[in-house]
Amino acid sequence: MRDYIRLTGVLLIICAIAAVLLGLTNGVTFEKIAEQIEKANNEARQIVLPTADEFTKLDEAALAAIKANPDNGIVRDIYEAKAGGTLVGYTVMVAPKGYSGAVEMIVGVDVNGIVQGVKIGTNTETPGLGKNAEKPAFSQQYKNKTWDNLISVIKNGTPKENEIVAIAGSTITSKGVTAGVNRAMAVAKELSGK
């Protein structure tokens, strides 16, 4: 019986030391990880709205008002994009549901309601299937779509003006990404007052 108590005590001490070391490691790396994430998001904003030279985060009150709408539950962040001090559009970070979970992405919409780019970020989609949403061949289909018409997904064929072709074997991810782009366009339209 004493051996069990001694072994339990030793195991408890080892676990406590491991927990403290993990906590210290997290404390040391947390800021660096946050900086890397912010850097990646800034690069993504520049990719999806290349005409902009300045991005300003929407103030918390305005973002809260947008998120108050239940339809905007997937909206994570919004930035105003400016060129030479003039508003040229918005970058909207959304996280719609894909097949395996949320698909984080940034969508650039100009003030005329035209999608300038889509950058897929963090996701847990299936490699070789849903992960193909990250490839330009898929995301470029959204470029030049407008907020006047909701985008829909077709499985094959030649897409019409408001359609994109789904990733083969990954219709759920394709529909999720499309829902994210549609929501980003709706938010940009609301912010622009049009």
HUZITA-V413165 format. One record per pair of residues at least 12 apart in sequence whose ideal C-beta (glycine too) atoms are under 6 Angstrom apart, sorted by the first residue. I is the first residue (numbers start at 1). J is the second residue. D is the distance in whole Angstrom. If there is no record, write none. Layout:
# HUZITA-V413165
i->I j->J d->D
i->I j->J d->D
This chain:
# HUZITA-V413165
i->44 j->106 d->5
i->44 j->119 d->4
i->45 j->91 d->5
i->47 j->117 d->6
i->47 j->119 d->5
i->48 j->91 d->6
i->48 j->106 d->5
i->48 j->108 d->3
i->48 j->117 d->3
i->48 j->119 d->5
i->49 j->81 d->5
i->49 j->89 d->5
i->49 j->91 d->6
i->49 j->108 d->4
i->49 j->116 d->5
i->51 j->83 d->5
i->51 j->88 d->5
i->52 j->81 d->4
i->52 j->83 d->5
i->52 j->88 d->5
i->53 j->83 d->5
i->54 j->82 d->5
i->55 j->79 d->4
i->55 j->81 d->6
i->56 j->80 d->5
i->57 j->79 d->5
i->58 j->78 d->4
i->63 j->78 d->6
i->66 j->187 d->6
i->74 j->94 d->5
i->74 j->95 d->5
i->74 j->96 d->5
i->74 j->183 d->6
i->75 j->94 d->6
i->75 j->187 d->6
i->76 j->93 d->4
i->76 j->95 d->6
i->77 j->93 d->4
i->78 j->92 d->5
i->79 j->91 d->5
i->88 j->110 d->6
i->89 j->109 d->5
i->89 j->110 d->4
i->89 j->111 d->5
i->90 j->109 d->6
i->90 j->188 d->4
i->90 j->191 d->6
i->91 j->106 d->5
i->91 j->108 d->5
i->92 j->107 d->5
i->92 j->184 d->4
i->92 j->187 d->5
i->93 j->106 d->5
i->94 j->180 d->4
i->94 j->183 d->6
i->94 j->184 d->5
i->96 j->176 d->4
i->96 j->179 d->5
i->96 j->180 d->4
i->97 j->176 d->5
i->98 j->125 d->5
i->98 j->130 d->6
i->98 j->173 d->4
i->98 j->176 d->4
i->99 j->125 d->6
i->99 j->130 d->5
i->99 j->172 d->4
i->99 j->173 d->5
i->100 j->124 d->4
i->100 j->125 d->5
i->101 j->124 d->5
i->103 j->123 d->4
i->103 j->176 d->6
i->103 j->177 d->6
i->104 j->121 d->4
i->104 j->122 d->4
i->105 j->120 d->5
i->105 j->121 d->6
i->105 j->180 d->6
i->106 j->119 d->5
i->107 j->181 d->5
i->107 j->184 d->4
i->109 j->185 d->6
i->109 j->188 d->4
i->111 j->192 d->6
i->113 j->146 d->5
i->113 j->147 d->4
i->114 j->144 d->6
i->114 j->146 d->5
i->115 j->142 d->5
i->115 j->143 d->6
i->115 j->145 d->5
i->118 j->139 d->4
i->118 j->142 d->5
i->120 j->133 d->5
i->120 j->134 d->4
i->125 j->173 d->5
i->129 j->169 d->5
i->129 j->170 d->4
i->130 j->170 d->5
i->130 j->173 d->4
i->132 j->167 d->5
i->133 j->173 d->5
i->133 j->177 d->5
i->138 j->167 d->6
i->141 j->164 d->4
i->142 j->181 d->5
i->147 j->185 d->4
i->147 j->189 d->5
i->149 j->162 d->4
i->150 j->182 d->5
i->151 j->178 d->5
i->151 j->181 d->6
i->151 j->182 d->6
i->153 j->166 d->5
i->153 j->174 d->5
i->153 j->175 d->5
i->153 j->178 d->5
